[in-house]
Amino acid sequence: MTTKRAIIVGAGIAGLAAALRLSQIGWEPLVLERSPARRGGGYAVIFSGIGYEAADRMGVLPALRAHQVVAFDLAYLRADGRPRFTVPHSTVRKVLGDGGMALLRGAIEDVLYEAVADQAEIRFGTTITAVSQDADMVEVALADGSVERADLLVGADGLHSSVRTLVFGPEERFRRDLGHVVAAFTLDELPGGAPERAFTTVSGVGRTFTVADLGGGRSAAFFTYSAADPDAELAKGPRRALQQEYPGPRWAVPELIADLDEEAVYFDSVSQIVMDRWSEGRVVLLGDAAWCVTLFAGYGSSLAVGGADLLGAELERHSGDIPAALRAWEAGLRPEVVERQRKGRANTGVHAPRNRFELALRDLPLRLATVPPVTHLLSRHLRFHNEP
Ligand SMILES: Cc1cc2nc3c(=O)[nH]c(=O)nc-3n(C[C@H](O)[C@H](O)[C@H](O)COP(=O)(O)OP(=O)(O)OC[C@H]3O[C@@H](n4cnc5c(N)ncnc54)[C@H](O)[C@@H]3O)c2cc1C
C-alpha cells in the first residue's frame, strides 16, 4: 500500500497536533505555515478534557506537564491596584482536578513542534492560493507557484482560515461575533506590585485585564472588552484601541500598553465559527478554522488536540475511505463542539461583565470558592467551564 499524504495548512496547535497524529498512523504530512518562522508566544490557557486524554495517547503529556504552571492563586484587584480577594492555589488545584493543567499557549505549540519536527516536513513563509479535488486526490497551488498533491487537505489555519474561504465560502457566512475584542501578549517582566505565582485580574463593567505570572520568568497579559463593532476596534491597532478602552491612571495598564510590541500582540475579535459541516470531499477543517469556540469557552486548545487525535483514529479505522472517516470523525466530535460553543456564548458576561450586577455575580462564586464545601461543588462545575 502506498503511503498516504496529507497537506496541513497552519502550524498552530491544531495543525501540529494533526501532523503528529497522522505521522503516528503512517501518513506523510506536509505542513504549510504562512508566518516566516515559528510564532510561539501567546497567553495562558487551561488544557484539559479530550485534549489532555489525546495528549496522553499521542505521547506528549509528560512534555506538556514539564511546562505547566504548578501553583497559582487567582488574585482580584481594584482598578487602582488595591486587593479585592484571592482564590488560593490549593482551591484552584482542586477545581482543575487531575485531568487539567494551565500552560502558555506557546508551550503547547513548542511541545507539539518538538514531537513532530522529525516526522513531518514543515514549510514556513508559504500559503495556498487555490484548491481543487477529484475522487482520488486533492491538489493545492502554493503562493510560490508550485503545486502539491495529497490524499487529504487539512485546513488548520485558524479563525480567519484561507482553506475555509477557498473551499466553503467567505468568512462572513460562518463567523458569529460575540461583541468583544481580545488582546494578549507575553511580558518581559511582571508589572510592579503584581503578586507572584498568580493570575491577577482587574474587572470592570465591559472589560477585564489579567496578568499571569507563570513561573520561570514567564508572564503574559490579556485584555478583553466589549465592542459594538469589533472590526472598527481592530482597525485602530492594539495600542490605540487599548489606550481608548482602558484610559486614565490605573494599576499597571498604561505602562503595559506603552511598552507593547504591536507586531507580537494577538489582537482579534472574539468570534465563533459555526458551520453545518467541516469537510468537503478530501478537505477537512480542524481547530479554530472549523469551530472556534473562543476564549470564553476556554477549551480551544483542548479541542484542537482532541480533534486531531480523533481524526487520526478515524482515518486509521476507515483506511482508504476518507469521506467515511471524515463523516465518522465529525459525528463523534460535533456534540462536544456544540456544547462548548454554547458555554462560550453563555460565558460572555463572565469575562467582561456587562453591568455591575453581572460583575457582582461573577465575583461571588470566586469568593465562595475559598470555602471548602463550595470548592468541592465548584470543582465539578468549573471543570466543565475550564476557566483560568
Ligand atoms: C486570550 C485567549 C485565551 C484562550 N484561552 C484558552 C484556554 O484557556 N483554553 C483553551 O483550550 N484555549 C484557549 N484559547 C484558544 C486557543 O488558543 C485556540 O483555540 C487553539 O490554540 C486552536 O488554535 P488553531 O491551531 O486552530 O488556530 P491558531 O492558533 O490560530 O493557528 C493557526 C495557524 O495557521 C497559520 N495560518 C493562518 N492562515 C494561514 C494561511 N493562509 N496559510 C498558512 N498558514 C496560515 C497561523 O499563522 C497559525 O500558525 C484562547 C484564546 C485566546 C485568544
Ligand as a Chemical Component Dictionary entry (heavy atoms), coordinates in Angstrom:
data_LIG
# 
_chem_comp.id                   LIG 
_chem_comp.type                 NON-POLYMER 
_chem_comp.pdbx_formal_charge   0 
_chem_comp.three_letter_code    LIG 
# 
loop_
_chem_comp_atom.comp_id 
_chem_comp_atom.atom_id 
_chem_comp_atom.alt_atom_id 
_chem_comp_atom.type_symbol 
_chem_comp_atom.charge 
_chem_comp_atom.model_Cartn_x 
_chem_comp_atom.model_Cartn_y 
_chem_comp_atom.model_Cartn_z 
_chem_comp_atom.pdbx_ordinal 
LIG C1  C1  C 0 -6.926 35.181 25.123 1  
LIG C2  C2  C 0 -7.222 33.759 24.720 2  
LIG C3  C3  C 0 -7.321 32.811 25.718 3  
LIG C4  C4  C 0 -7.574 31.491 25.373 4  
LIG N1  N1  N 0 -7.718 30.619 26.390 5  
LIG C5  C5  C 0 -7.868 29.326 26.105 6  
LIG C6  C6  C 0 -7.975 28.386 27.177 7  
LIG O1  O1  O 0 -7.992 28.730 28.362 8  
LIG N2  N2  N 0 -8.052 27.087 26.883 9  
LIG C7  C7  C 0 -8.040 26.683 25.586 10 
LIG O2  O2  O 0 -8.097 25.480 25.378 11 
LIG N3  N3  N 0 -8.000 27.545 24.538 12 
LIG C8  C8  C 0 -7.899 28.859 24.746 13 
LIG N4  N4  N 0 -7.850 29.734 23.715 14 
LIG C9  C9  C 0 -7.978 29.294 22.298 15 
LIG C10 C10 C 0 -6.772 28.546 21.683 16 
LIG O3  O3  O 0 -5.562 29.274 21.751 17 
LIG C11 C11 C 0 -7.074 28.147 20.215 18 
LIG O4  O4  O 0 -8.426 27.860 20.117 19 
LIG C12 C12 C 0 -6.281 26.910 19.876 20 
LIG O5  O5  O 0 -4.916 27.223 20.002 21 
LIG C13 C13 C 0 -6.540 26.316 18.459 22 
LIG O6  O6  O 0 -5.860 27.056 17.505 23 
LIG P1  P1  P 0 -5.652 26.624 15.989 24 
LIG O7  O7  O 0 -4.369 25.864 15.815 25 
LIG O8  O8  O 0 -6.895 26.030 15.442 26 
LIG O9  O9  O 0 -5.501 28.073 15.315 27 
LIG P2  P2  P 0 -4.359 29.149 15.505 28 
LIG O10 O10 O 0 -3.726 29.088 16.825 29 
LIG O11 O11 O 0 -4.945 30.436 15.068 30 
LIG O12 O12 O 0 -3.248 28.673 14.438 31 
LIG C14 C14 C 0 -3.432 28.833 13.048 32 
LIG C15 C15 C 0 -2.073 28.790 12.363 33 
LIG O13 O13 O 0 -2.290 28.880 10.960 34 
LIG C16 C16 C 0 -1.458 29.890 10.408 35 
LIG N5  N5  N 0 -2.154 30.424 9.257  36 
LIG C17 C17 C 0 -3.208 31.267 9.233  37 
LIG N6  N6  N 0 -3.595 31.499 7.970  38 
LIG C18 C18 C 0 -2.755 30.783 7.176  39 
LIG C19 C19 C 0 -2.660 30.603 5.779  40 
LIG N7  N7  N 0 -3.492 31.212 4.947  41 
LIG N8  N8  N 0 -1.676 29.795 5.296  42 
LIG C20 C20 C 0 -0.816 29.163 6.123  43 
LIG N9  N9  N 0 -0.875 29.303 7.462  44 
LIG C21 C21 C 0 -1.834 30.090 7.988  45 
LIG C22 C22 C 0 -1.267 30.879 11.532 46 
LIG O14 O14 O 0 -0.095 31.665 11.343 47 
LIG C23 C23 C 0 -1.174 29.954 12.741 48 
LIG O15 O15 O 0 0.140  29.489 12.943 49 
LIG C24 C24 C 0 -7.682 31.081 24.000 50 
LIG C25 C25 C 0 -7.601 32.036 23.015 51 
LIG C26 C26 C 0 -7.404 33.368 23.358 52 
LIG C27 C27 C 0 -7.354 34.397 22.267 53 
# 
loop_
_chem_comp_bond.comp_id 
_chem_comp_bond.atom_id_1 
_chem_comp_bond.atom_id_2 
_chem_comp_bond.value_order 
_chem_comp_bond.pdbx_ordinal 
LIG C1  C2  SING 1  
LIG C2  C3  SING 2  
LIG C2  C26 DOUB 3  
LIG C3  C4  DOUB 4  
LIG C4  N1  SING 5  
LIG C4  C24 SING 6  
LIG N1  C5  DOUB 7  
LIG C5  C6  SING 8  
LIG C5  C8  SING 9  
LIG C6  O1  DOUB 10 
LIG C6  N2  SING 11 
LIG N2  C7  SING 12 
LIG C7  O2  DOUB 13 
LIG C7  N3  SING 14 
LIG N3  C8  DOUB 15 
LIG C8  N4  SING 16 
LIG N4  C9  SING 17 
LIG N4  C24 SING 18 
LIG C9  C10 SING 19 
LIG C10 O3  SING 20 
LIG C10 C11 SING 21 
LIG C11 O4  SING 22 
LIG C11 C12 SING 23 
LIG C12 O5  SING 24 
LIG C12 C13 SING 25 
LIG C13 O6  SING 26 
LIG O6  P1  SING 27 
LIG P1  O7  DOUB 28 
LIG P1  O8  SING 29 
LIG P1  O9  SING 30 
LIG O9  P2  SING 31 
LIG P2  O10 DOUB 32 
LIG P2  O11 SING 33 
LIG P2  O12 SING 34 
LIG O12 C14 SING 35 
LIG C14 C15 SING 36 
LIG C15 O13 SING 37 
LIG C15 C23 SING 38 
LIG O13 C16 SING 39 
LIG C16 N5  SING 40 
LIG C16 C22 SING 41 
LIG N5  C17 SING 42 
LIG N5  C21 SING 43 
LIG C17 N6  DOUB 44 
LIG N6  C18 SING 45 
LIG C18 C19 SING 46 
LIG C18 C21 DOUB 47 
LIG C19 N7  SING 48 
LIG C19 N8  DOUB 49 
LIG N8  C20 SING 50 
LIG C20 N9  DOUB 51 
LIG N9  C21 SING 52 
LIG C22 O14 SING 53 
LIG C22 C23 SING 54 
LIG C23 O15 SING 55 
LIG C24 C25 DOUB 56 
LIG C25 C26 SING 57 
LIG C26 C27 SING 58 
# 
